[in-house]
Amino acid sequence: MPFHKLADGPITMTIAAVKSAEGKFGPQMVFSSTEGVDVFISEMSGAKGLARLNLTPESVVGETLSFEQIKKDGKTFTNINKGGTVTPSVTRTTSTAAPSAMSYEDAVALYSRCVEAAIQQLGGKCGDAEIPVDGSAIQAAAATLFITLKGR
């Protein structure tokens, strides 16, 4: 099966399967597209990217994802986004904006609290009104809270 190197540029594909493999650089996640193209990324990057999107290797099948590599401060990062929402690398690598004052750990902790609050508030209110709530509604509510609070 052909594979796409993210160093050659971003790719958007519909996921047919996700499996684990041992690569040159350690444990890998292999994302296979419905077109027969594979993308290999580190297991840690894959797990974090899927978790950020509230997806698992099982639930991502059938979803359209965009994969890209971003180079920042001499390090390479892998981004996974839903749909065709790849952020142009040029914008990211040439940005002169001041770095965020929030550390990665603080951002994760804040987002976790936002998810808990969204579940309590949205889940509780909708449950009382007998309105079904799905994961995307919780994710949207949590993201709205996170964006609002992060800007303070």
FENVENUR-V974053 format. One line per field, one symbol per residue. burial: I if it has 9 or more other ideal C-beta (glycine too) atoms within 8 Angstrom, else O. A space follows every 50 residues. Layout:
burial = ???
//
This chain:
burial = OOOIOIOOOIIIIIIOOIOOIOOOOOIIIIIIIOOOIIIIIIIOIIIOII OOIOOOIOOIIOIIIIIIIIIOOOOOIIIIIOOOOIIOIOOIIOOOOOOO OOOOOOIOOIIOOIIOIIIOIIIOOIIOOOOOIOOOIIIOIIIOIIOOII OO
//
